[in-house]
Amino acid sequence: MKQIYKRLLNGACIHSRQWVLLLCAIIFSVSPVFSQTGRTIKGTVTDEKNEPLPGVSVVVAGTTVGVMTDAKGNYSLNVSGESAVLRFTSIGYTSKEVRVGTNSTINVNMLPDAKQLKDVVVIGYGTSSKKDVTGAITSVKAEDFNAGVLTTPAELLQGKVAGLNITKSGDPNKQPATILRGPSTFREGAAQEPFYVIDGVPGASIDLLAPADIESIDVLKDASSTAIYGSRASNGVIIVTTKKSKTGQTRLSYSAYGAMEKVSKNIDMLSADELRKYLADNGVAPLAKPLDDDGSNTNWQDLALKTSYSQNHNLSYGGAGTNSDYGASVNYYKNNGVLKNTDLERTVFKGYINQRFFDDRLKLGLTLTNSVTKKNDVFQTQVLPGILFYLPTVSPYNPDGSYKENLTRTGSGPLNPLSLIDNNFTKTDNNKTLINGIVQVDILKGLRFTLSGSTQKDQNNINSYLNSKSGLAIGANGVANRSAFNSTTNVAEAYLNYDRDFGLHSIKLLGGYSYQQDRTNDGFGVQTQGFSNDNLTYNNLFFSNPTNLSQIQFNQNYISTLRLISYYGRVQYKYNDKYLLQASLREDGSSAFGLDQRHGYFPAVSAGWRIISEKFMESLPVISDLKLRAGYGVSGNSLGFDAFTAQLIYGIPPGGGKFLSNGNITNPIGPVRNDNPGLKWESTSTTNIGLDFGLLNNRLTGSVDYYIKKTSDLIYTYQVSTTQYFYPFFTTNVGRIKNSGIEVVLNAVPVKSQSFTWRTSFNVSHNKNVVESLSNDKFAINFIQTAQLGGKGQSSLSSQIIQPGYAVGTYNLWHYVGKNENGVSTYQKADGSITASQPLSTDQRIAGSAQPKFIYGWSNTFLYKNFDFNFLVRGVTGNKILNGTLASLNNPADSKFQNIPRFTLGESFKDINAYLMSDRFLESGAYLRLDNATLGYTIRPNLKTIKSVRLYLSGNNIFIITNYRGIDPEINIGGLTPGIDNKDFYPKTRTLSVGITASF
């Protein structure tokens, strides 16, 4: 069998009969036996703590003879003579070679290779040594992740990656906004987010992962790194690698924490007595009794908000032998939000198995992950303003215990907030399943073929009910809405990697094919009303009794099947460990775009010069590492599209109601989207120049990157004439955006001794965003008005503008010039005159930007014997926030039927303009936050059954330094309307958690 196998590997011609003999030999051979003359060498391999080290490869140098150490670190093998040399290798440890000589027992102690553990970077369809990387890539390992209560694994990176801005809400059911190197599209949602790759599966959901199962996260930032993912990579690529068992190891671990969360800050509203006094001091008649004033003093924020208790549990086990590795984990997470009746519960199951055959030349792997998420929510757009605006002078309840309402009251908070919470709800059940299989074959030396296939299913069931007492559905006797939608993504990848060294030359080649099909919106949704009681809520729509057809509504949705077919290749070349070159090309074909533009090409090239390897650097021993990088590439943005984006489709036109046709009630049908055969993906080109350095034997390391990122063919929906088009809106490619900036990262180990170590890391980034154009040769527009915030007389007024020469998120507001002699707010008009009346929209002017000038993060880790302490400080500066919440609340003239903040005590009751969205409420969004601090203690008992137990105490959002007058300055800066705080801001929380991590 050995001879036949060698002939196969040497490329000898093998006939079909020999193939059959070979396969039969493989199938029926239980274990190959190789005769070896000589004597037997035995020994034990231990680690730096003198504990047995299983899974170490022990090979006779220059031969294929070798074994692996067992669970106790023992090995035994035959050698040919005294000149034989044993080579000991293990992942994460420095290899050793020992000459046999006359010894019959050779014991070896192996030390960790810290550089090796941290030097591997995932680059897409492969890995690379960090020193050979030519693009802008940041790698964050598990030990550097953020701690605390996390809604999604993306929050692990907050403050850790230069240029990456993650803004989270206090809402457990809301995903954070993730923006890398500034906004580069006019579209919302997924179109703004980085592209996720999880264990090689492109486009996998980040919610399928438990944070405790993640080994590392690599962030690919420039197009020379991301272009290998083509049309989905213009916002950057985040590659997640999960934990796997190491050869020879068995592991069992359990981690858990319990957390208490409290609202970190409330808006300071007037108490009932303060409101009564304000009205009296301004000569206003007392509130109507008992409807508007029953003598109560109610704090609605205290009643609607609560202390939240959260918990997380993660149990995982795994093992790895010489030919296989396996593992499984289960994670349970429950986050009870601080707003009543809002919470998130998630359970994640994961299992994997990898099996290797034919001396590790064939690998088969299968991974199964399932995430079950349950969300409870309230109608926040009514509840959150209500707890601020509702009068504090009335009690929540009537004497009989029912909620007290005054449905005739006007203003911004006409409904009892507690009634809104308890009489209306939304429940969401989400089930995600990902199955991923992989086949890897080492065909020849350095040549590997990989075939992977995955299917991801995403089932969403969204149900809501407004009961018979709901102020949102008066007289409807209950309104129920049920919807169920399923999305499926199938991906197949096949690619070859070739990796060889030829003297001073090193080359890595990649060539592959990818097929992806997304089927979305496969489901239905219906709303009905008129129930005899509220007992079943939405659970049986059959019992509804609508009085007319208009009370039955069906969700408009289009089942969409979208296909993406791709070919890609990459070459990496290194000469003499000094000169690096990388080039890649990807062709994507997508069914989402016009018939004339379905294929796109995404090239990239980058180069690196390892200056540290040059002879002249030997005279500068203080410099331990120095590398210059430069790259250019093009990536695209096809995220957020469906299969009908470029096609003429029919549906129910906006505002179209049912009508009578031949005695039958029917829906109107007409065009709801124009076709555009020329529609193509947005294209982002990035130029990146970087310098990596190390000083003092790498006690101080860092990098500096400068980039220019230009996005063209921006997709936007323009209003058009119906004399030329079926539908008054047309989706097409127009406009350009430019982002340019600089990123600086510094890592240092200021102190390192036998008992004490201090590691620190600082990153800061600056980005300038500019809209360069909104027009092309066919469509021309001067500006786009956005951010219609509403309010009395302002419902059609925009607060931001997208205009060439300015950033996305530029404010366009009235200019406040102070009070007149009557205490009324005045504003400057376009002609320079001053008015005490509400100005016109033409009187608005540019007033600042929501885009921050600097984003920074500073993390520190201190290790002293068994203690560890780390903290993270992060923040932004140079951005503006429109405090729409304070503007809306600052309405003294309406204080007779809604509450006002303490800020308004300095306003005259006669000021009928105080609430207008002017630059008076445009505030600095700069802040510095002590985001996390964790103190831990690790116990390492001298027991075979317990490896270590770590106990820790952690705090999140410990304090913040800011001049912002709202709840919190960490406002979403993604989308078309960044930096807006407008009445529905879920409160931020301050968290204290206690946890344990145990390894067995």
Secondary structure, DSSP 8 states (H G I E B T S, - for coil): -HHHHHHHHTT----HHHHHHHHHHHHH-SS------SEEEEEEEE-TTS-B-TT-EEEETTSS-EEE--TTSEEEEEESSTT-EEEEE-TTB--EEEE-TT-SB--EE--B-HHHHH-EEE-SSSEEEGGG--S-EEEEEGGGS--S--SSGGGGGTTTSTTEEEE--S-TTS--EEEESS---S--GGGGS-EEEETTEET--GGG--GGGEEEEEEE-SHHHHGGGGGG-TT-EEEEEE----TT-EEEEEEEEEEEEEES----B--HHHHHHHHHHTT-----TTTT-SS----HHHHHB--EEEEEEEEEEEEE-SSEEEEEEEEEEEEE-SBTT-EEEEEEEEEEEEEEETTTTEEEEEEEEEEEEEEEE--HHHHHHHHHHS-TTS-SB-TTSSB---TT--SS--S-HHHHHHHEEEEEEEEEEEEEEEEEEEEETTEEEEEEEEEEEEEEEEEEEE-TT-TTSTTSS-EEEEEEEEEEEEEEEEEEEEEEEETTEEEEEEEEEEEEEEEEEEEEEEEEE--S-STTTTS-GGG---SSGGG-EE-----EEEEEEEEEEEEEEEETTTEEEEEEEEEEEETTS-TTS-EEEEEEEEEEEEGGGSGGGGG-TTEEEEEEEEEEEEEEE-TT--TTTTS-EEE--TT---EEETTEEE---EEEE---TT---EEEEEEEEEEEEEETTTTEEEEEEEEEEEEES-EEEEE--TTTSSSSEEEEE--EEEEEEEEEEEEEEEEE-SSEEEEEEEEEEEEEEEEEES--SS---S-EEEEE---TT-TT-EEEEE-TTS-TTEEEEBEEEEE-TTS-EEEE-TTS-EESS---GGG-EEEEESS-SEEEEEEEEEEETTEEEEEEEEEEES-EEEEHHHHHH--GGGTTTS--BGGGGGS-TT-TTTTS-BGGGEEE--EEEEEEEEEEEEE--S-SS--EEEEEEEEEEEEEEE---SS-S-----SSSTTEE-S-----EEEEEEEEEEE-
